Amino acid sequence: MDSCFRVSEMLKVLVVLAFLVASSSAGNFYQDVTITWGGPRAQILNGGQVLTLSLDNISGSGFQSNNEFLYGRFDVQLKLVPGNSAGTVTTFFLASQGSAHDEIDFEFLGNSSGQPYTVHTNIYTQGVGNREQQFRLWFDPTVAFHTYSVLWNSRNIIYMVDNIPIRVFNNYGAYGIPFPTSQPMRLLASLWNADDWATQGGRVKTDWTKAPFTATYRNYNAVGCAVSATGTNSCNGNASSQAWLTQGLDANGRNRIRWVQQNHMIYNYCTDVARYPQGLPRNANFLGSKRTWELSAISRPSSSVVDPVSMYFLHDTYVLLRVFSC
């Protein structure tokens, strides 16, 4: 009888521990974030597993993570505003503070009914952005939840949709290209009105008769190096156990990002010569082992084959590095 009781109690403990592990891996909005604006337009539901943001003609809403991070992987499942979402912007991004801030943007630009969302990405380093890439998703993001992720480490920043990489921004600080390495960032999310630019350049305005607009977040998970107010980093002395700290794109990832960028990318600042008539940004350069060429000025024989998302190609005595992660 005594042993049966002990076994029963042990089973109860194991069940509780399993629940705690599952909760920890999935995240809890009550514990992990703070609603920062919008009042009742932002609501935490289902015991902290779901958070909804709403927008009406008075205000939008938003939240931010309680922790600041210096590197990490950040995932959330998101169902976007359905129907006529023109003028609305739903976001999931990382940002530090101050005028020289760093920022990693994941924004979803609404559109008229029946028209696809635009996924807008941008990266700010030391207060300077203008690194936009835009995509159209290969599914309807309003029907079901999909997972959107940002991986940020000292090697690269990778944007992912359902674990498929859509954009990578590599750390080429050694070549003088800024990369966020020193400023802790919080995870933020918001739903707001931007009908002056968001949909077809501002030509299509928000239809307030369709308000309130609502986006739903769930399964938020942040695995990163949390930085305390005193500057203590939770990864110090434990970096070897954090695989994401050195994660980059493998061969499969490069194939997938090639597919996305060939079939679903609709804008890339790296190739916008009309926007940059004086020369493309440094990120769009080819970096040579012996010299650096401007992408627009490279003269290659017809026999040279350069895949737009290949890391390296060999020609004569030069090994050229293609910075496709602009």
C-alpha positions as a Markdown table, in Angstrom:
| # | Residue | x | y | z |
|---|---|---|---|---|
| 1 | Met | 0.0 | 0.0 | 0.0 |
| 2 | Asp | 2.8 | 2.3 | 1.0 |
| 3 | Ser | 4.8 | 1.6 | -2.3 |
| 4 | Cys | 1.6 | 2.1 | -4.4 |
| 5 | Phe | 1.1 | 5.5 | -2.7 |
| 6 | Arg | 4.7 | 6.5 | -3.5 |
| 7 | Val | 4.4 | 5.4 | -7.1 |
| 8 | Ser | 1.2 | 7.4 | -7.4 |
| 9 | Glu | 2.8 | 10.5 | -6.0 |
| 10 | Met | 5.8 | 10.1 | -8.3 |
| 11 | Leu | 3.5 | 9.9 | -11.3 |
| 12 | Lys | 1.8 | 13.1 | -10.2 |
| 13 | Val | 5.2 | 14.8 | -10.0 |
| 14 | Leu | 6.2 | 13.6 | -13.4 |
| 15 | Val | 2.9 | 14.9 | -14.9 |
| 16 | Val | 3.4 | 18.3 | -13.3 |
| 17 | Leu | 7.0 | 18.4 | -14.5 |
| 18 | Ala | 6.0 | 17.5 | -18.1 |
| 19 | Phe | 3.4 | 20.2 | -18.0 |
| 20 | Leu | 5.9 | 22.8 | -16.8 |
| 21 | Val | 8.4 | 21.8 | -19.6 |
| 22 | Ala | 5.7 | 22.1 | -22.2 |
| 23 | Ser | 4.6 | 25.4 | -20.9 |
| 24 | Ser | 8.2 | 26.6 | -20.8 |
| 25 | Ser | 8.8 | 25.6 | -24.4 |
| 26 | Ala | 5.6 | 27.2 | -25.6 |
| 27 | Gly | 5.9 | 30.4 | -23.6 |
| 28 | Asn | 3.2 | 32.2 | -21.7 |
| 29 | Phe | 2.1 | 35.7 | -22.6 |
| 30 | Tyr | 1.2 | 36.5 | -19.0 |
| 31 | Gln | 4.8 | 35.7 | -17.9 |
| 32 | Asp | 6.8 | 36.7 | -20.9 |
| 33 | Val | 5.3 | 40.0 | -22.3 |
| 34 | Thr | 3.8 | 43.3 | -21.2 |
| 35 | Ile | 1.0 | 45.0 | -23.1 |
| 36 | Thr | 2.4 | 48.5 | -23.8 |
| 37 | Trp | -0.4 | 50.3 | -25.6 |
| 38 | Gly | -3.9 | 50.0 | -26.8 |
| 39 | Gly | -5.6 | 49.2 | -23.5 |
| 40 | Pro | -8.4 | 46.7 | -24.0 |
| 41 | Arg | -7.6 | 46.3 | -27.6 |
| 42 | Ala | -4.8 | 43.9 | -26.6 |
| 43 | Gln | -6.1 | 40.8 | -24.7 |
| 44 | Ile | -4.3 | 37.7 | -23.3 |
| 45 | Leu | -6.5 | 34.6 | -23.5 |
| 46 | Asn | -6.5 | 30.9 | -22.8 |
| 47 | Gly | -4.4 | 31.1 | -19.7 |
| 48 | Gly | -1.7 | 33.0 | -21.4 |
| 49 | Gln | -1.4 | 30.9 | -24.5 |
| 50 | Val | -3.0 | 33.4 | -26.9 |
| 51 | Leu | -2.8 | 37.1 | -27.4 |
| 52 | Thr | -4.9 | 39.2 | -29.7 |
| 53 | Leu | -4.2 | 42.7 | -31.0 |
| 54 | Ser | -6.9 | 44.9 | -32.4 |
| 55 | Leu | -7.1 | 48.1 | -34.3 |
| 56 | Asp | -10.0 | 50.5 | -34.6 |
| 57 | Asn | -10.4 | 54.1 | -35.7 |
| 58 | Ile | -9.1 | 55.3 | -32.3 |
| 59 | Ser | -6.0 | 53.3 | -31.7 |
| 60 | Gly | -4.1 | 50.1 | -32.4 |
| 61 | Ser | -2.3 | 48.0 | -29.8 |
| 62 | Gly | 1.0 | 46.3 | -29.0 |
| 63 | Phe | 3.1 | 44.4 | -26.6 |
| 64 | Gln | 6.8 | 43.8 | -25.8 |
| 65 | Ser | 8.9 | 41.1 | -24.2 |
| 66 | Asn | 9.8 | 41.5 | -20.6 |
| 67 | Asn | 13.4 | 40.4 | -21.3 |
| 68 | Glu | 16.0 | 42.0 | -23.5 |
| 69 | Phe | 18.2 | 39.7 | -25.5 |
| 70 | Leu | 21.6 | 39.8 | -27.1 |
| 71 | Tyr | 21.1 | 37.1 | -29.7 |
| 72 | Gly | 18.4 | 34.4 | -29.8 |
| 73 | Arg | 15.8 | 32.6 | -31.7 |
| 74 | Phe | 12.3 | 34.1 | -31.6 |
| 75 | Asp | 9.2 | 32.2 | -32.8 |
| 76 | Val | 5.5 | 33.0 | -32.8 |
| 77 | Gln | 2.5 | 31.6 | -34.5 |
| 78 | Leu | 0.4 | 34.3 | -36.1 |
| 79 | Lys | -3.0 | 34.5 | -37.9 |
| 80 | Leu | -3.3 | 37.8 | -39.7 |
| 81 | Val | -6.3 | 40.1 | -40.1 |
| 82 | Pro | -8.7 | 38.5 | -42.6 |
| 83 | Gly | -10.8 | 40.1 | -45.3 |
| 84 | Asn | -10.2 | 43.7 | -46.3 |
| 85 | Ser | -7.0 | 44.5 | -44.3 |
| 86 | Ala | -5.9 | 47.5 | -46.5 |
| 87 | Gly | -4.0 | 50.1 | -44.5 |
| 88 | Thr | -3.2 | 47.8 | -41.6 |
| 89 | Val | 0.3 | 46.7 | -40.5 |
| 90 | Thr | 0.8 | 43.7 | -38.2 |
| 91 | Thr | 4.3 | 43.4 | -36.8 |
| 92 | Phe | 6.7 | 41.0 | -35.0 |
| 93 | Phe | 10.1 | 42.5 | -34.6 |
| 94 | Leu | 13.2 | 43.1 | -32.4 |
| 95 | Ala | 14.5 | 46.6 | -31.4 |
| 96 | Ser | 16.9 | 48.3 | -29.1 |
| 97 | Gln | 16.5 | 51.8 | -27.8 |
| 98 | Gly | 17.9 | 55.2 | -28.8 |
| 99 | Ser | 18.5 | 57.1 | -32.0 |
| 100 | Ala | 21.4 | 54.7 | -33.0 |
| 101 | His | 19.2 | 51.7 | -32.4 |
| 102 | Asp | 19.3 | 48.3 | -34.0 |
| 103 | Glu | 16.1 | 46.7 | -35.3 |
| 104 | Ile | 15.0 | 43.5 | -37.1 |
| 105 | Asp | 11.6 | 44.0 | -38.7 |
| 106 | Phe | 9.0 | 41.4 | -39.7 |
| 107 | Glu | 5.9 | 43.4 | -40.9 |
| 108 | Phe | 2.8 | 42.2 | -42.7 |
| 109 | Leu | 1.1 | 44.8 | -44.9 |
| 110 | Gly | -2.6 | 44.4 | -45.4 |
| 111 | Asn | -4.4 | 44.6 | -48.7 |
| 112 | Ser | -7.9 | 44.7 | -50.2 |
| 113 | Ser | -10.0 | 41.6 | -50.0 |
| 114 | Gly | -8.7 | 38.9 | -52.3 |
| 115 | Gln | -5.3 | 40.4 | -52.7 |
| 116 | Pro | -2.2 | 38.9 | -51.0 |
| 117 | Tyr | -0.4 | 40.3 | -48.0 |
| 118 | Thr | 3.1 | 41.7 | -48.5 |
| 119 | Val | 5.7 | 40.6 | -46.0 |
| 120 | His | 8.0 | 43.5 | -45.4 |
| 121 | Thr | 11.5 | 42.9 | -43.9 |
| 122 | Asn | 14.0 | 45.5 | -42.9 |
| 123 | Ile | 17.2 | 45.7 | -40.8 |
| 124 | Tyr | 18.5 | 48.7 | -38.9 |
| 125 | Thr | 22.0 | 48.9 | -37.7 |
| 126 | Gln | 23.1 | 51.9 | -35.6 |
| 127 | Gly | 20.0 | 53.8 | -36.5 |
| 128 | Val | 20.2 | 53.2 | -40.3 |
| 129 | Gly | 17.7 | 51.1 | -42.2 |
| 130 | Asn | 16.8 | 51.2 | -45.9 |
| 131 | Arg | 17.5 | 47.4 | -46.2 |
| 132 | Glu | 14.1 | 46.4 | -47.4 |
| 133 | Gln | 13.2 | 43.1 | -48.9 |
| 134 | Gln | 9.5 | 42.2 | -49.6 |
| 135 | Phe | 7.8 | 38.9 | -50.3 |
| 136 | Arg | 4.4 | 37.4 | -51.1 |
| 137 | Leu | 3.5 | 34.3 | -49.1 |
| 138 | Trp | 2.7 | 31.0 | -50.8 |
| 139 | Phe | -0.4 | 30.5 | -48.6 |
| 140 | Asp | -3.3 | 32.6 | -47.2 |
| 141 | Pro | -1.9 | 33.8 | -43.8 |
| 142 | Thr | -5.4 | 34.7 | -42.5 |
| 143 | Val | -7.0 | 31.2 | -42.7 |
| 144 | Ala | -4.7 | 29.3 | -40.2 |
| 145 | Phe | -1.8 | 29.9 | -37.9 |
| 146 | His | 1.7 | 29.9 | -39.4 |
| 147 | Thr | 5.1 | 30.2 | -37.6 |
| 148 | Tyr | 7.3 | 33.3 | -38.1 |
| 149 | Ser | 10.8 | 33.2 | -36.8 |
| 150 | Val | 13.9 | 35.3 | -36.4 |
| 151 | Leu | 17.3 | 33.8 | -35.7 |
| 152 | Trp | 19.9 | 36.3 | -34.6 |
| 153 | Asn | 23.4 | 35.4 | -33.7 |
| 154 | Ser | 26.9 | 36.8 | -34.2 |
| 155 | Arg | 27.1 | 35.0 | -37.5 |
| 156 | Asn | 23.8 | 36.0 | -39.3 |
| 157 | Ile | 20.2 | 37.0 | -39.1 |
| 158 | Ile | 17.8 | 34.6 | -40.6 |
| 159 | Tyr | 14.1 | 35.2 | -41.3 |
| 160 | Met | 11.9 | 32.1 | -41.5 |
| 161 | Val | 8.3 | 31.3 | -42.3 |
| 162 | Asp | 7.2 | 27.8 | -41.2 |
| 163 | Asn | 10.9 | 27.1 | -40.7 |
| 164 | Ile | 11.6 | 27.9 | -44.4 |
| 165 | Pro | 14.3 | 30.7 | -44.6 |
| 166 | Ile | 13.2 | 33.6 | -46.7 |
| 167 | Arg | 16.0 | 36.1 | -46.0 |
| 168 | Val | 19.5 | 36.0 | -44.5 |
| 169 | Phe | 21.7 | 39.0 | -43.5 |
| 170 | Asn | 25.3 | 37.8 | -42.8 |
| 171 | Asn | 27.7 | 39.5 | -40.5 |
| 172 | Tyr | 30.4 | 41.1 | -42.7 |
| 173 | Gly | 31.5 | 43.5 | -40.1 |
| 174 | Ala | 35.1 | 42.7 | -41.0 |
| 175 | Tyr | 34.4 | 44.5 | -44.3 |
| 176 | Gly | 32.9 | 47.5 | -42.6 |
| 177 | Ile | 29.3 | 46.5 | -43.1 |
| 178 | Pro | 27.5 | 47.2 | -39.8 |
| 179 | Phe | 25.8 | 44.3 | -38.0 |
| 180 | Pro | 23.9 | 44.3 | -34.7 |
| 181 | Thr | 26.3 | 42.8 | -32.2 |
| 182 | Ser | 26.3 | 44.9 | -29.0 |
| 183 | Gln | 22.8 | 46.4 | -28.3 |
| 184 | Pro | 20.3 | 44.1 | -26.5 |
| 185 | Met | 16.9 | 44.1 | -28.1 |
| 186 | Arg | 13.3 | 43.4 | -27.0 |
| 187 | Leu | 10.7 | 41.5 | -29.0 |
| 188 | Leu | 7.8 | 43.7 | -29.9 |
| 189 | Ala | 4.6 | 43.2 | -31.8 |
| 190 | Ser | 1.8 | 45.6 | -32.9 |
| 191 | Leu | -1.2 | 46.2 | -35.0 |
| 192 | Trp | -1.5 | 49.8 | -36.3 |
| 193 | Asn | -2.9 | 51.9 | -39.1 |
| 194 | Ala | -0.4 | 53.0 | -41.8 |
| 195 | Asp | -2.8 | 53.7 | -44.7 |
| 196 | Asp | -0.5 | 56.6 | -45.9 |
| 197 | Trp | 1.9 | 54.0 | -47.3 |
| 198 | Ala | 1.2 | 50.4 | -46.4 |
| 199 | Thr | -1.2 | 49.3 | -49.2 |
| 200 | Gln | -0.3 | 50.1 | -52.8 |
| 201 | Gly | 1.9 | 53.0 | -51.7 |
| 202 | Gly | -1.0 | 54.6 | -49.8 |
| 203 | Arg | -3.5 | 54.6 | -52.6 |
| 204 | Val | -5.8 | 52.2 | -50.8 |
| 205 | Lys | -7.0 | 53.5 | -47.5 |
| 206 | Thr | -8.3 | 51.7 | -44.4 |
| 207 | Asp | -12.0 | 50.9 | -44.5 |
| 208 | Trp | -13.0 | 51.7 | -41.0 |
| 209 | Thr | -16.5 | 50.1 | -41.5 |
| 210 | Lys | -14.6 | 46.8 | -41.3 |
| 211 | Ala | -13.1 | 47.6 | -37.9 |
| 212 | Pro | -12.1 | 46.3 | -35.4 |
| 213 | Phe | -9.3 | 44.5 | -37.2 |
| 214 | Thr | -7.8 | 41.7 | -35.2 |
| 215 | Ala | -4.6 | 39.6 | -35.4 |
| 216 | Thr | -4.0 | 36.6 | -33.2 |
| 217 | Tyr | -0.6 | 35.5 | -31.7 |
| 218 | Arg | 0.1 | 32.2 | -30.0 |
| 219 | Asn | 3.0 | 29.8 | -29.1 |
| 220 | Tyr | 5.4 | 32.6 | -28.5 |
| 221 | Asn | 8.9 | 31.3 | -27.8 |
| 222 | Ala | 12.1 | 33.1 | -27.1 |
| 223 | Val | 15.3 | 31.1 | -26.6 |
| 224 | Gly | 18.1 | 33.6 | -26.3 |
| 225 | Cys | 20.7 | 35.3 | -24.2 |
| 226 | Ala | 18.7 | 37.4 | -21.8 |
| 227 | Val | 20.5 | 40.5 | -20.6 |
| 228 | Ser | 19.7 | 41.9 | -17.1 |
| 229 | Ala | 19.5 | 45.5 | -16.1 |
| 230 | Thr | 23.1 | 45.2 | -14.7 |
| 231 | Gly | 24.3 | 43.8 | -18.1 |
| 232 | Thr | 24.6 | 40.2 | -17.0 |
| 233 | Asn | 24.2 | 37.8 | -20.0 |
| 234 | Ser | 22.4 | 34.5 | -19.3 |
| 235 | Cys | 24.6 | 32.8 | -22.0 |
| 236 | Asn | 27.9 | 33.7 | -20.4 |
| 237 | Gly | 29.8 | 30.5 | -19.7 |
| 238 | Asn | 27.1 | 28.4 | -21.4 |
| 239 | Ala | 27.5 | 29.2 | -25.0 |
| 240 | Ser | 28.6 | 25.7 | -26.1 |
| 241 | Ser | 25.1 | 24.3 | -25.2 |
| 242 | Gln | 23.3 | 26.8 | -27.4 |
| 243 | Ala | 23.3 | 25.4 | -30.9 |
| 244 | Trp | 21.5 | 28.4 | -32.3 |
| 245 | Leu | 24.4 | 30.7 | -31.3 |
| 246 | Thr | 26.4 | 29.5 | -34.3 |
| 247 | Gln | 23.6 | 28.3 | -36.6 |
| 248 | Gly | 23.6 | 29.4 | -40.3 |
| 249 | Leu | 22.2 | 28.1 | -43.5 |
| 250 | Asp | 23.0 | 24.6 | -44.5 |
| 251 | Ala | 22.7 | 23.3 | -48.1 |
| 252 | Asn | 19.0 | 22.6 | -47.6 |
| 253 | Gly | 18.5 | 26.1 | -46.2 |
| 254 | Arg | 20.3 | 27.6 | -49.2 |
| 255 | Asn | 18.1 | 25.7 | -51.6 |
| 256 | Arg | 15.0 | 26.8 | -49.8 |
| 257 | Ile | 15.9 | 30.4 | -49.7 |
| 258 | Arg | 16.8 | 30.2 | -53.4 |
| 259 | Trp | 13.3 | 28.9 | -54.1 |
| 260 | Val | 11.7 | 31.7 | -52.0 |
| 261 | Gln | 13.7 | 34.5 | -53.5 |
| 262 | Gln | 13.2 | 33.3 | -57.1 |
| 263 | Asn | 9.5 | 32.7 | -56.8 |
| 264 | His | 8.1 | 35.0 | -54.0 |
| 265 | Met | 10.4 | 38.0 | -53.6 |
| 266 | Ile | 8.8 | 41.1 | -55.0 |
| 267 | Tyr | 11.4 | 43.8 | -53.9 |
| 268 | Asn | 15.1 | 43.8 | -53.1 |
| 269 | Tyr | 16.9 | 47.0 | -52.3 |
| 270 | Cys | 20.1 | 45.4 | -53.3 |
| 271 | Thr | 19.1 | 45.4 | -57.0 |
| 272 | Asp | 17.2 | 48.7 | -57.0 |
| 273 | Val | 19.5 | 50.7 | -59.3 |
| 274 | Ala | 16.8 | 53.3 | -59.8 |
| 275 | Arg | 16.8 | 54.0 | -56.0 |
| 276 | Tyr | 20.6 | 54.0 | -55.9 |
| 277 | Pro | 21.7 | 55.7 | -59.1 |
| 278 | Gln | 25.1 | 56.5 | -57.6 |
| 279 | Gly | 25.8 | 52.9 | -56.8 |
| 280 | Leu | 24.2 | 50.0 | -54.9 |
| 281 | Pro | 24.7 | 49.7 | -51.1 |
| 282 | Arg | 27.9 | 48.1 | -49.9 |
| 283 | Asn | 25.9 | 45.0 | -48.9 |
| 284 | Ala | 25.3 | 44.4 | -52.6 |
| 285 | Asn | 29.0 | 44.3 | -53.4 |
| 286 | Phe | 31.0 | 41.3 | -54.3 |
| 287 | Leu | 33.9 | 41.1 | -51.8 |
| 288 | Gly | 37.1 | 39.8 | -53.3 |
| 289 | Ser | 40.0 | 38.1 | -51.6 |
| 290 | Lys | 42.3 | 40.7 | -53.3 |
| 291 | Arg | 40.0 | 43.6 | -54.1 |
| 292 | Thr | 36.4 | 44.7 | -53.8 |
| 293 | Trp | 34.1 | 45.3 | -56.8 |
| 294 | Glu | 30.8 | 47.1 | -57.0 |
| 295 | Leu | 28.1 | 44.6 | -58.0 |
| 296 | Ser | 27.1 | 46.9 | -60.9 |
| 297 | Ala | 30.6 | 47.2 | -62.2 |
| 298 | Ile | 31.7 | 43.5 | -62.2 |
| 299 | Ser | 32.7 | 42.3 | -65.6 |
| 300 | Arg | 32.4 | 38.5 | -65.9 |
| 301 | Pro | 33.1 | 36.3 | -68.9 |
| 302 | Ser | 30.1 | 34.4 | -70.1 |
| 303 | Ser | 31.6 | 31.2 | -68.9 |
| 304 | Ser | 31.3 | 32.4 | -65.3 |
| 305 | Val | 28.1 | 31.2 | -63.6 |
| 306 | Val | 27.1 | 33.0 | -60.4 |
| 307 | Asp | 24.0 | 31.8 | -58.6 |
| 308 | Pro | 22.3 | 34.7 | -56.8 |
| 309 | Val | 22.3 | 32.9 | -53.5 |
| 310 | Ser | 25.5 | 30.9 | -53.7 |
| 311 | Met | 28.1 | 31.7 | -51.1 |
| 312 | Tyr | 31.2 | 31.4 | -53.3 |
| 313 | Phe | 32.3 | 31.1 | -56.9 |
| 314 | Leu | 35.8 | 30.7 | -58.3 |
| 315 | His | 37.2 | 32.6 | -61.3 |
| 316 | Asp | 40.8 | 32.8 | -62.3 |
| 317 | Thr | 42.8 | 33.5 | -59.1 |
| 318 | Tyr | 40.0 | 35.3 | -57.2 |
| 319 | Val | 37.7 | 33.7 | -54.8 |
| 320 | Leu | 34.7 | 36.1 | -54.6 |
| 321 | Leu | 32.2 | 36.2 | -51.8 |
| 322 | Arg | 28.7 | 37.0 | -52.9 |
| 323 | Val | 26.9 | 39.0 | -50.2 |
| 324 | Phe | 23.5 | 37.9 | -51.1 |
| 325 | Ser | 22.3 | 38.6 | -47.6 |
| 326 | Cys | 21.9 | 42.3 | -48.2 |
